[in-house]
Amino acid sequence: MAEAVVLVGAVFILLAALGVARFGDVLARMHALTKASTLGLLLVLIGAAVALHDPNDVTSLALAAALQVLTSPVSAQLISRAAYRAHRPAPIDVVDELADARFRSSSSSSSSSSSPSSS
């Protein structure tokens, strides 16, 4: 049972690596890396916890899983935001709705600050 769970986890990690190598866009690469590798590592840790019997070992694996779940999505979000703000060129068929919203919010804040004050 434990070996099968570890094998499935290893396959997810392999798929994450293939996604990073195959996808062309930074955001797509981050998505593949974060989702699949996190799930793969969790499955490997669960398989190892099933195989191990010492409570100290299982606790260490649970701590490693918790740290992975807490840090991986946050780091991927920060890297994705940095890549988006660096204005990497997007494919032609992509509509950037966030850029439109950001443009509207910056133009409305600049127009409200440039309006004359009544005295």
C-alpha positions in Angstrom: 0.0 0.0 0.0 2.7 2.5 1.0 4.8 1.7 -2.1 1.8 2.4 -4.4 1.2 5.8 -2.8 4.8 6.7 -3.0 4.8 5.7 -6.7 1.8 7.8 -7.5 3.4 10.7 -5.7 6.6 10.3 -7.8 4.5 10.2 -10.9 2.9 13.6 -9.9 6.4 15.0 -9.3 7.5 13.8 -12.7 4.5 15.4 -14.3 5.3 18.7 -12.6 8.8 18.6 -14.0 7.4 17.9 -17.5 5.0 20.8 -17.1 7.8 23.1 -16.2 9.8 21.9 -19.2 6.9 22.0 -21.7 4.9 25.0 -20.9 6.0 28.3 -22.4 4.3 30.8 -20.2 5.7 31.7 -16.7 2.3 31.6 -15.1 1.5 28.2 -16.6 4.9 26.8 -15.4 4.3 28.1 -11.9 0.8 26.5 -11.9 2.2 23.1 -13.0 5.0 23.3 -10.6 3.0 24.3 -7.5 0.0 22.1 -7.9 1.5 18.8 -9.1 4.7 18.9 -7.0 2.8 19.8 -3.8 0.4 16.9 -4.3 3.2 14.6 -5.3 5.3 15.4 -2.3 2.3 15.0 0.0 1.6 11.6 -1.5 5.2 10.6 -1.0 5.2 11.7 2.6 1.9 9.9 3.3 3.3 6.7 1.8 6.4 7.1 3.9 4.2 7.7 7.0 2.3 4.5 6.3 5.5 2.5 6.0 7.1 3.9 9.1 6.0 3.0 12.6 7.9 5.3 14.9 5.8 8.2 16.1 8.8 10.6 15.9 9.3 9.7 12.2 5.6 10.3 11.4 5.6 13.6 13.3 8.6 14.7 11.2 6.8 13.8 8.0 3.7 15.6 9.1 5.7 18.7 9.9 7.4 18.5 6.4 4.0 18.2 4.8 2.6 21.2 6.7 5.5 23.3 5.7 5.2 22.3 2.1 1.4 23.1 2.1 2.0 26.5 3.8 5.0 27.8 1.8 4.6 26.5 -1.8 1.4 28.4 -2.7 2.6 31.6 -1.2 6.0 31.5 -3.0 4.3 30.6 -6.3 1.9 33.5 -5.9 4.7 36.0 -5.2 6.8 34.7 -8.1 3.8 34.9 -10.4 3.0 38.4 -9.3 6.6 39.5 -9.9 6.6 37.9 -13.4 3.3 39.7 -14.2 4.6 43.0 -13.0 7.7 42.5 -15.1 5.4 42.7 -18.2 6.5 39.5 -19.8 5.1 39.2 -23.3 1.9 37.2 -23.4 0.6 35.1 -26.3 -1.6 36.9 -28.8 -4.8 35.0 -27.9 -4.6 36.0 -24.2 -6.9 38.7 -22.8 -5.4 40.5 -19.8 -8.4 41.6 -17.7 -6.2 42.5 -14.8 -4.3 45.1 -16.8 -7.6 46.8 -17.7 -8.7 46.9 -14.1 -5.3 48.2 -13.0 -5.4 50.9 -15.6 -8.9 52.0 -14.6 -8.0 52.2 -10.9 -4.8 54.2 -11.6 -6.6 56.6 -13.9 -9.4 57.2 -11.5 -7.0 57.9 -8.6 -5.0 60.3 -10.7 -8.1 62.1 -11.9 -9.5 62.5 -8.4 -6.1 63.9 -7.1 -5.9 66.4 -10.0 -9.4 67.8 -9.6 -9.4 71.3 -8.1 -10.4 71.7 -4.5 -13.2 74.0 -3.6 -12.2 76.8 -1.2 
